[in-house]
Amino acid sequence: MSTEDAKTYLSKREIPRLFESLMTGLMYHRPTDHIAYLIDCLAKVSDKDNGKRPKSRSKTPAKIDSEKSSTPVDRQRSITPIDRKGSVTPVERQRSLTPIDRKGSVTPSDSKRKQESPVPLEEKRGTPLPPIADPADSAKINDKVTSDTKAKTVKKADIPDVPIVFIMGGPGSGKLTQVTSLLKLAEGWVHLSMGDILRNEIAQKGKAEDKWSMIGDLVSKGEMAPEEVTGELLLDSFKQHKNAKGFILEGYPRDMEQVEEYMKVIGKVTAVFYLDCEEYYCTQRLLNRGKKTDRIDDNLGAISKRITFFKDNTLPVVKYYDDMGRVFVVNGDRDTKEIAFEMGNLFKFLKKNNFELKNAKPLTAPPPQKKQERRPSTPKQKDSKDNKDSTVKPEDVIVPLATRPPTIDVPDTGRKDGLPTCPIILIVGGPGSGKGTQCKKVCERYKEVIHLSMGDILRNQIATQGSADEKWGMIGTLVQKGEMAPQEVTAELLIEQIKKNKDAAAFIVEGYPRDKLQLEEFNKHIGGLNFAILLDCEEYYMQKRLLDRGNASGRIDDNLNAIQSRLTFFKNNTLPILKHLDDQGKLVAIDGDRDLDEIFFNISQVLDFAFFGRKPQPPGAGKCNYVITDVEAEKRGKYYDAVGRTYLFDLDYNDGDCPYTVDAGYYGNVSHFINHSCDPNLEVFGVWINTLDPTLPRIALFSRRDIEKGEELTFDYMMTGDTTNQPPTLDQVEKDLAAEFLKTPVLQTYPDMPEGEGDSLEVTLEENDTLPELKPDEVKETGDAADSNDSNDSNIPELSIESDEVFDEPPKLETQKSELIPKSLTDQYRIVCQCGAKNCRKYLF
Ligand SMILES: C[S@@+](CC[C@H](N)C(=O)[O-])C[C@H]1O[C@@H](n2cnc3c(N)ncnc32)[C@H](O)[C@@H]1O
């Protein structure tokens, strides 16, 4: 069995997911008899697979439930940025228990639809997904749920019976900032921060009481205070605010023990707002804060510990409340104002419903489909509307889309002192857009341009420093997991490379910056970005290219899940900064779903302009005329010859090979209709306007004599453009053609020209085929004489020469072989001239 077969086997049967589920179950429930637990889980999965009904829903481990895979959580997730690898969301863990059909998001249109679907508030609430539970643990959890439900009804002594909203999120998720915003809407509400409560208590009693001195020690080491202490303190704090209209509790409960304690002393949980952030961003935010505040626990090691604690201990708490139907997931990796706006809306909605959650029990029915049809509106629009109208309907609450450019807090104020002043150009695009390939081509054409690939730079650094250096070891692990290296590290590395290459004519930077933070870091330390070239690709094609590459190379990160994750990251994090660059007029988008050479042709147009001041063509002009390469012209020419009508025009105004040909078959202006005459009234000239490329002149027609009104305009198709040369004689032409035919024997008839594309003509000549020695009169059919290698070499760089008329679709080229193609050999490809001139050469070519 090949590796590929093994991979297919595993993925078809969802084995990795199954193992992940089992592991999650084990970690979550830590059953005493782990073997029995696993056997039980597998038996239930097997029951499910065999279509049997599980005995009890709440006890079903890994119940793979189709309802769940289309739950609001799924929809919610599809519109929030999640890096599946680095995510610290509880829902993420839940998802690992269910087989999400990712196929649905493969096609671009589908994924776009998903991305843009507004999600009604009702659907935004986290939906419980079945945990892998062993019977005992499940009972325990059920008890907790029951006790919590009871706690809701039991009025705890001296505690005001008001709503209690928890704000939860990983370290660095911005909980405090959000609480501050929320309090502006929540008049009369009290904010209780467990961190503050503890710190106050330690400050007051730490020196006098041993117990509090010990707790102070624990807390300063980043450990937790004993739950009975936190429970007591919390109760006291609640009691102190008898007139509170509600409570916002933040920084608590941090693990299931604290949940139990909370049940005992308070019990009530109205709703949980969960700030869903990627681990990477949490880390970055804390590192930045550490720089500003010198907080000792905001270093990479401590942060990583806190995140691990959060994932291991606090996420199960969120999941627990999610199972109770009380969690509202808010994407926390956005502008703080956007988050505040969304949280505010959630709060208003709860308030309007008297803080009663009708569906606090697990949702099982799929949400009404019609709600998805609504158009999304931007948060800004909603903001102004909400200012006027405080009655927010749940269906009005729409998650802001990730398409808004982020606010870039550090603007680009130009190149920083001490760095080379040469242009810096970014080549950007999603995974699989071909950035690396194009960068290579750029370096081949522009010899003094230096290509800086952040991926390569990082990999080199990790390879040389990784094992010896703790920091680089850690970065290596991050990068290996597909996560990003800290942005200050990437900026440092880039600066180092830029300084190293101070004589470079320009830098093209690939794979950086990938998000807002990296762009800000770039602006801060490097600056002076000239522009970015975006290789604009459809998600579908990027995915396909990566999958093909994965199949060919066995690269482990080119599997469907990893690809999806990279694409999601790109869409949610890189695209917004490109939008920002675009708003600044610094983005050039090039269609990246084309032949590599075509793409490069456009890139070189842009770079020619940037480096040498060659003016690019006006927008839209490119659609009107077509310049194709000689290889492509060769192929199309054979087709046109075969059908007896050609629109090709060689730009052969120089000695040597003619690299480009105009094909006016699809696009062109009125000159497209000008016929040939052996005694023409027009002369063709190459004119170099707005181009420094000698191979790319415009075509100009001048009269060669007085022209009568109404007289047909004609030119000689065999004219070289050089007036010193006379058009060739018939003899010369025949000789040349005969020689050409003998060199290139014909094997098969051309198929019909495919719509719109000349480059997909099939060439059936195989590499090892021996070419029959053909004598002129043995050739019966017209056909492809092209070198089979050319089939890969086709490129149709789009270039405007002039713009006038655009044909909506390629004109139909009716086959006129029988009329126009005479039978003799040299007549095979030739069109009989009907110009009627006395000196007519009988054929067009
Ligand atoms: C550039 S097109 C000219 C416009 C073309 N007559 C049309 O209506 O689309 C060139 C084609 O027109 C036809 N053509 C042009 N001049 C001709 C001539 N003198 N005799 C016969 N056919 C001619 C041939 O089919 C030739 O391949």
The ligand as an SDF file (V2000), in Angstrom:
LIG
                    3D

 27 29  0  0  0  0  0  0  0  0999 V2000
   -8.3720   39.9740  -41.0070 C   0  0  0  0  0  0  0  0  0  0  0  0
   -9.6180   39.0810  -41.7570 S   0  0  0  0  0  0  0  0  0  0  0  0
  -10.3810   40.2580  -42.7560 C   0  0  0  0  0  0  0  0  0  0  0  0
  -11.8220   40.4100  -42.4590 C   0  0  0  0  0  0  0  0  0  0  0  0
  -12.6700   39.2960  -42.9210 C   0  0  0  0  0  0  0  0  0  0  0  0
  -12.9710   39.4200  -44.3520 N   0  0  0  0  0  0  0  0  0  0  0  0
  -13.9400   39.2790  -42.1300 C   0  0  0  0  0  0  0  0  0  0  0  0
  -15.0130   39.5630  -42.6590 O   0  0  0  0  0  0  0  0  0  0  0  0
  -13.8970   38.9770  -40.9850 O   0  0  0  0  0  0  0  0  0  0  0  0
   -8.7030   38.1230  -42.8220 C   0  0  0  0  0  0  0  0  0  0  0  0
   -9.5180   37.0630  -43.4860 C   0  0  0  0  0  0  0  0  0  0  0  0
  -10.3900   37.6220  -44.4530 O   0  0  0  0  0  0  0  0  0  0  0  0
  -10.3870   36.8650  -45.6110 C   0  0  0  0  0  0  0  0  0  0  0  0
   -9.7330   37.6690  -46.6760 N   0  0  0  0  0  0  0  0  0  0  0  0
   -9.1720   38.8780  -46.5250 C   0  0  0  0  0  0  0  0  0  0  0  0
   -8.7070   39.3370  -47.7000 N   0  0  0  0  0  0  0  0  0  0  0  0
   -8.9800   38.4020  -48.6240 C   0  0  0  0  0  0  0  0  0  0  0  0
   -8.7550   38.2990  -50.0030 C   0  0  0  0  0  0  0  0  0  0  0  0
   -8.1070   39.2240  -50.7140 N   0  0  0  0  0  0  0  0  0  0  0  0
   -9.1770   37.1970  -50.6360 N   0  0  0  0  0  0  0  0  0  0  0  0
   -9.8150   36.2260  -49.9390 C   0  0  0  0  0  0  0  0  0  0  0  0
  -10.0680   36.2730  -48.6540 N   0  0  0  0  0  0  0  0  0  0  0  0
   -9.6540   37.3490  -47.9850 C   0  0  0  0  0  0  0  0  0  0  0  0
   -9.5660   35.6420  -45.3180 C   0  0  0  0  0  0  0  0  0  0  0  0
  -10.4150   34.6430  -44.8830 O   0  0  0  0  0  0  0  0  0  0  0  0
   -8.6570   36.1180  -44.2400 C   0  0  0  0  0  0  0  0  0  0  0  0
   -8.1710   35.0500  -43.4840 O   0  0  0  0  0  0  0  0  0  0  0  0
  1  2  1  0
  2  3  1  0
  2 10  1  0
  3  4  1  0
  4  5  1  0
  5  6  1  0
  5  7  1  0
  7  8  2  0
  7  9  1  0
 10 11  1  0
 11 12  1  0
 11 26  1  0
 12 13  1  0
 13 14  1  0
 13 24  1  0
 14 15  1  0
 14 23  1  0
 15 16  2  0
 16 17  1  0
 17 18  1  0
 17 23  2  0
 18 19  1  0
 18 20  2  0
 20 21  1  0
 21 22  2  0
 22 23  1  0
 24 25  1  0
 24 26  1  0
 26 27  1  0
M  CHG  2   2   1   9  -1
M  END
$$$$
